[in-house]
Amino acid sequence: MIAETDVVLVNLGRDPETTRLDQDITPWGVDDFEFVPLSDLEPIPVDDQNTRDDTTTPFSGDMAADRGNGRDDTGPASDDTPPEDIDADPAPTPVALPETPPAPTNNGRPTGETPGTPRVTPPSIAPGDDNAEYGRDPGATPDVPPVTGPVADYVSGGPAASSYNVAIEFIGTWTTSLQAAFTEAADYLSTIILADIPDAVVDGVVVDDITITATLEGIDGIGGTLGSAGPRMIRNDGTYLSATGAMTFDSADAQDQFDLGNWETIVLHEMMHALGFGTLWSLMGLTSGSVAGGDMRFTGANATDVYQTEFSDIASADSGSLLGVPVETDGGPGTAGGHWDETEFDTEIMTGYVDTNSFVSLMTIAALEDMGYDTVFDNPYSATDLNGPTPGDPLLDLFV
């Protein structure tokens, strides 16, 4: 059973722009989901009660008269026809005159329109200036892109067999703007994690890399519990990498943090927790010391090396820098033990506090490498390591 990470907004006298992500670790329960298939729809019969036979001829006036006197004047006279009823000089058949069409309303103008008023024609869309680039004829009007709405799910990355893919299943009433932070964060993680990891089977379903359930629901309104995030199921192959994760947010707090400009940073921060950052370190054997002793460190070799160079001013003043990266030991149980130390690393995205100018450090990417993900970081301890360009400022690149 893996612990989730509860995120609580608490003001402890910090800078007004800084929000505490005080997280209470609560065991995830095992939810039983029953998927009921749609039943076959019964075909809807056509209502033919009003079906009309247009070949039926209505009664004419003459026919009505005939029916009134019981005779059929259209046939020949019978032998017993009284002489006075025989018409030696019948009247000619009347000529059917064509119907006169009704006069046009307002001389053909729409009803209510004033004569002499020019019609207003909406202007057409101006031709695009990228016609040649997209293979359109010169002067052609480009198609207007459709308006897209919230999606039910999303998968990042390239081919499943060779890429790291983050699958997201959205539950609740989402807006496109709130969902965008998830899709962009998933895309970013698929760019820094280069290699596929072994598939996992969860409840009989094959999971390629990781599936995250993103839930938006009412919890306790603005200013209370923002949400929770963490792994749900992990691989039992000795890597302990997440197979499934969950991210749940209070709908009121989510919109509030979006308006404050913090939402994208929060989503990326919590998605990394779902991958196991901070939440699976101890299980993976990547920590030393303890929260109670105030000396907890992340001991991954790559992150420890980068600590010496990327944060050289901090490491030079840290007598234990070669032992590992300082981990937060203050705050609630969801903050302590699962983040970089706030005092030392301040605005780095994986401290326990969210800041408007957060950034992803190379040390954080190196920590993912230490956890077993093959990232863009050039791992000198692996002969088969993949590596690539490191995003200089991913939050700026993605969310501005």
C-alpha positions as a printed Julia matrix, in Angstrom:
400×3 Matrix{Float64}:
   0.0    0.0     0.0
   1.51   3.3    -1.09
   1.02   6.57    0.73
  -0.58   9.48   -1.05
   0.47  13.07   -0.59
  -2.17  15.5     0.73
  -1.56  19.11   -0.18
  -2.89  21.66    2.34
  -2.69  25.4     1.84
  -1.41  26.86    5.1
  -0.16  30.39    5.74
   2.66  30.23    8.28
   3.72  33.86    8.06
   5.52  33.26    4.78
   5.76  35.63    1.85
   2.22  36.24    0.49
   3.36  34.91   -2.89
   4.43  31.62   -1.34
   1.9   28.88   -0.57
   2.59  25.98    1.76
   2.09  22.51    0.28
   1.62  20.85    3.65
   0.86  17.26    2.83
  -0.71  14.68    5.13
   0.2   11.18    4.07
  -2.9    9.04    4.07
  -2.91   5.43    2.79
  -4.61   5.06   -0.52
  -7.64   2.81   -0.34
  -8.27   0.25   -3.04
 -11.23   1.45   -5.06
 -13.45  -1.09   -6.81
 -14.61   0.21  -10.14
 -17.43  -1.55  -11.93
 -17.71  -0.68  -15.58
 -21.23  -1.43  -16.83
 -21.42  -1.78  -20.65
 -24.1    0.1   -22.52
 -27.1   -2.08  -23.33
 -28.17  -2.47  -26.91
 -30.55   0.3   -27.86
 -33.95  -0.79  -29.1
 -34.68   0.52  -32.61
 -37.17   3.33  -32.54
 -40.18   2.48  -34.83
 -41.23   5.04  -37.38
 -44.53   6.67  -36.46
 -46.65   6.22  -39.55
 -49.9    7.47  -38.08
 -49.55  10.69  -40.02
 -48.4    8.98  -43.23
 -50.24  10.57  -46.08
 -51.2    9.05  -49.43
 -50.75  11.95  -51.8
 -52.4    9.97  -54.61
 -55.78  10.25  -52.92
 -57.93  12.85  -54.61
 -60.18  14.96  -52.42
 -63.8   15.37  -53.19
 -64.6   17.98  -55.82
 -67.68  20.09  -55.65
 -69.3   18.13  -58.47
 -68.61  14.84  -56.81
 -70.17  16.15  -53.64
 -73.26  17.12  -55.57
 -73.38  13.72  -57.19
 -73.2   12.03  -53.87
 -75.93  14.27  -52.64
 -78.43  13.21  -55.34
 -77.29   9.63  -55.62
 -76.56   9.83  -59.37
 -73.43   9.67  -61.42
 -73.83  12.37  -64.06
 -70.52  11.43  -65.65
 -71.83   8.15  -67.06
 -74.25   7.54  -69.91
 -77.96   8.0   -69.28
 -79.84   4.82  -68.55
 -82.9    3.77  -70.5
 -85.18   4.71  -67.66
 -83.87   8.29  -67.43
 -86.79  10.69  -67.49
 -86.78  12.87  -70.67
 -86.7   16.02  -68.65
 -83.33  14.95  -67.16
 -81.63  14.44  -70.55
 -79.4   17.39  -71.48
 -79.13  17.5   -75.25
 -76.66  20.38  -75.14
 -74.35  19.82  -72.12
 -72.21  22.72  -70.9
 -68.52  22.61  -71.96
 -65.94  21.39  -69.5
 -64.67  24.34  -67.43
 -61.09  25.46  -68.1
 -58.79  25.24  -65.06
 -57.15  28.65  -64.73
 -53.6   28.78  -63.33
 -53.28  29.95  -59.76
 -52.04  33.5   -59.39
 -48.98  33.52  -57.1
 -49.25  35.79  -54.09
 -47.57  39.15  -54.31
 -44.07  39.21  -52.77
 -43.9   40.47  -49.22
 -42.38  43.94  -49.06
 -41.31  43.61  -52.74
 -39.09  40.65  -52.01
 -37.26  42.16  -49.05
 -37.31  40.44  -45.67
 -40.33  41.4   -43.61
 -39.73  44.58  -41.67
 -36.76  45.75  -43.71
 -36.89  49.37  -44.82
 -36.76  49.92  -48.62
 -33.45  51.34  -49.75
 -31.52  49.99  -46.74
 -28.33  48.23  -47.92
 -27.91  44.65  -46.83
 -24.99  44.01  -44.46
 -22.8   41.11  -45.56
 -20.36  39.66  -42.97
 -16.77  40.01  -44.15
 -15.0   36.83  -45.15
 -11.97  35.57  -43.27
  -8.81  37.2   -44.55
  -6.51  34.86  -46.46
  -3.74  33.44  -44.33
  -0.16  34.49  -44.82
   1.05  30.91  -44.43
  -0.69  29.44  -47.48
   2.53  28.41  -49.18
   3.79  26.79  -45.98
   0.68  24.64  -45.66
   0.2   23.91  -49.36
  -2.83  26.14  -49.94
  -3.39  28.12  -53.11
  -2.33  31.79  -53.0
  -5.13  33.9   -51.55
  -6.98  30.87  -50.2
  -8.94  31.18  -46.99
  -7.56  28.8   -44.34
  -9.93  26.56  -42.46
 -11.07  27.95  -39.15
  -9.76  25.57  -36.47
 -12.53  23.88  -34.5
 -13.18  24.87  -30.92
 -12.04  22.01  -28.72
 -13.42  21.22  -25.3
 -12.29  19.16  -22.32
 -11.04  15.66  -23.07
 -11.68  12.38  -21.26
  -8.11  11.13  -21.47
  -4.68  11.95  -22.84
  -1.44  10.08  -23.58
   1.9   11.85  -23.96
   5.06  10.76  -25.7
   5.9    8.82  -28.84
   5.57   5.12  -29.74
   4.7    3.02  -26.71
   7.45   0.5   -27.38
  10.26   3.04  -27.21
   8.98   6.09  -25.31
   7.94   6.96  -21.79
   4.21   7.62  -21.96
   2.06   9.29  -19.33
  -1.61   8.33  -19.7
  -4.09  10.6   -17.91
  -7.71   9.73  -17.21
  -9.81  12.74  -16.24
 -12.68  12.36  -13.77
 -14.99  15.22  -12.84
 -16.0   18.44  -14.56
 -12.84  19.91  -16.06
 -12.21  23.03  -18.1
  -9.77  23.06  -20.99
  -7.56  25.57  -19.18
  -7.24  23.38  -16.08
  -6.62  20.27  -18.18
  -3.92  22.01  -20.22
  -1.55  21.98  -17.26
  -1.82  18.17  -17.1
  -1.21  17.58  -20.78
   1.72  20.0   -20.84
   3.28  18.49  -17.7
   2.88  14.98  -19.15
   4.48  16.11  -22.41
   7.39  17.62  -20.49
   8.01  14.43  -18.51
   7.98  12.46  -21.78
  10.71  14.77  -23.1
  13.05  14.4   -20.13
  12.44  10.64  -19.67
  13.76   9.09  -22.86
  13.28   5.35  -22.48
  10.32   3.03  -22.18
  10.04   0.99  -18.97
   8.61  -2.55  -18.67
   4.83  -2.83  -18.89
   2.9   -3.67  -15.74
  -0.37  -5.56  -15.31
  -2.83  -3.9   -12.93
  -6.15  -5.68  -12.28
  -5.72  -7.61  -15.51
  -5.03  -4.49  -17.58
  -1.64  -3.88  -19.2
  -0.19  -0.48  -18.25
   2.46   1.0   -20.5
   4.68   3.1   -18.23
   2.12   4.95  -16.03
  -1.58   5.75  -15.92
  -2.64   8.68  -13.7
  -6.21   9.32  -12.63
  -6.84  13.07  -12.38
  -9.93  13.89  -10.34
 -11.51  17.31   -9.82
 -14.1   17.45   -7.06
 -15.4   19.6    -4.25
 -13.46  19.02   -1.03
 -13.62  21.95    1.4
 -13.54  25.16   -0.63
 -10.84  27.77   -1.14
  -8.04  27.81    1.4
  -8.4   24.29    2.79
  -7.05  21.06    1.35
  -5.86  21.64   -2.19
  -5.72  17.95   -2.98
  -3.64  14.82   -2.87
  -1.23  13.03   -5.19
   1.01   9.98   -5.23
   1.53   6.46   -6.59
  -1.23   3.89   -6.28
   0.36   0.74   -7.67
   4.08   0.11   -8.16
   6.02  -2.48  -10.1
   7.06  -5.6    -8.24
  10.12  -6.23  -10.45
  12.53  -4.67   -7.98
  12.47  -1.19   -9.57
   9.45  -0.02   -7.52
   8.57   2.41  -10.32
   4.97   3.63  -10.36
   2.49   1.81  -12.58
  -0.54   3.9   -11.63
  -0.96   7.15   -9.77
  -3.7    9.47   -8.62
  -3.99  13.25   -8.47
  -7.07  14.7    -6.79
  -7.79  18.43   -6.47
 -10.42  20.59   -4.85
 -12.32  22.31   -7.68
 -12.5   25.66   -5.87
  -8.81  25.69   -4.94
  -7.78  24.56   -8.43
  -9.47  27.52  -10.1
  -8.13  29.87   -7.43
  -4.55  28.66   -7.96
  -5.02  28.94  -11.71
  -6.07  32.57  -11.28
  -3.01  33.18   -9.09
  -0.71  31.76  -11.74
   0.37  28.74   -9.65
  -1.67  25.96  -11.23
   0.86  24.75  -13.82
   3.64  24.56  -11.24
   1.42  22.66   -8.78
   0.33  20.1   -11.39
   3.9   19.36  -12.53
   5.05  19.13   -8.89
   2.3   16.66   -8.01
   2.73  14.62  -11.2
   6.35  14.05  -10.19
   5.11  12.78   -6.83
   2.86  10.34   -8.74
   5.99   9.09  -10.53
   7.51   8.44   -7.1
   9.6   11.56   -6.52
   9.79  11.89   -2.74
   7.07   9.31   -2.22
   9.12   6.19   -3.06
  12.66   7.27   -2.13
  12.87   5.29    1.11
  11.4    2.17   -0.51
  14.04   2.47   -3.24
  16.81   2.77   -0.63
  17.74   6.3    -1.7
  17.71   8.1     1.68
  19.83   8.32    4.78
  19.21   9.88    8.18
  15.68  10.64    9.32
  13.05  13.34    9.61
  13.1   13.06   13.41
  16.86  13.46   13.49
  16.74  16.45   11.13
  19.52  14.96    8.97
  17.66  13.24    6.14
  19.36  13.2     2.71
  18.69  11.87   -0.78
  21.66   9.64   -1.55
  21.33   9.03   -5.3
  24.77   9.35   -6.88
  23.75  11.5    -9.84
  21.73  14.03   -7.84
  24.51  14.23   -5.23
  27.06  14.98   -7.97
  24.89  17.69   -9.52
  24.3   19.21   -6.07
  28.02  19.97   -5.9
  27.99  21.92   -9.17
  24.51  23.34   -9.75
  24.22  24.57   -6.15
  27.92  24.94   -5.43
  27.47  27.87   -3.05
  25.09  25.8    -0.89
  27.14  22.61   -1.14
  30.38  24.38   -0.22
  28.81  25.51    3.04
  27.34  22.04    3.69
  29.84  19.76    5.47
  27.76  16.71    4.51
  27.25  17.61    0.85
  29.06  14.5    -0.4
  26.65  12.34    1.58
  23.61  13.48   -0.38
  21.11  16.26   -1.04
  19.39  17.82    2.0
  15.74  16.73    2.32
  13.02  18.75    4.05
  12.55  17.71    7.7
  10.13  20.45    8.75
   6.43  20.77    8.15
   3.71  18.15    8.26
   4.15  14.47    7.44
   3.33  15.1     3.77
   6.0   17.79    3.44
   8.83  16.41    5.55
  10.77  13.56    3.99
   9.43  14.02    0.46
  10.88  17.3    -0.83
  14.12  19.17   -1.26
  14.92  21.33    1.75
  13.07  24.65    1.45
  15.68  26.66    3.33
  18.43  25.57    0.96
  16.66  25.36   -2.41
  13.82  27.89   -2.03
  12.13  28.26   -5.45
  13.14  24.87   -6.89
   9.91  23.18   -7.94
  10.31  20.11   -5.71
  10.57  21.91   -2.38
   7.46  21.75   -0.2
   6.28  25.22   -1.16
   5.03  26.62   -4.45
   6.45  29.91   -5.71
   5.44  31.97   -8.73
   9.01  31.8   -10.08
   9.62  28.08   -9.59
  12.06  26.19  -11.81
  13.06  22.58  -12.46
  16.7   22.01  -11.59
  19.08  19.57  -13.26
  19.4   18.03   -9.77
  15.72  17.04   -9.89
  16.18  15.41  -13.3
  19.28  13.61  -11.99
  17.18  12.34   -9.06
  14.71  10.8   -11.53
  17.71   9.11  -13.15
  18.77   7.75   -9.76
  15.24   6.41   -9.25
  15.49   4.27  -12.39
  14.12   6.49  -15.15
  16.48   6.9   -18.14
  16.42  10.65  -18.62
  18.2   13.33  -20.64
  20.77  13.47  -17.85
  24.09  11.96  -18.92
  24.6    9.23  -16.33
  28.31   8.43  -16.0
  27.52   5.32  -13.95
  25.61   3.55  -16.76
  27.19   2.17  -19.93
  23.82   1.93  -21.69
  22.54   5.35  -20.64
  20.51   7.49  -23.02
  20.92  11.23  -22.82
  19.94  14.37  -24.64
  19.55  18.15  -24.45
  18.39  19.37  -21.05
  15.58  21.96  -21.02
  17.03  25.16  -19.65
  13.84  26.52  -18.11
  10.97  24.04  -18.62
   8.34  25.99  -16.7
   9.0   29.08  -18.78
   9.07  27.05  -22.0
   5.86  25.24  -21.25
   3.59  27.59  -19.45
   4.24  31.14  -20.66
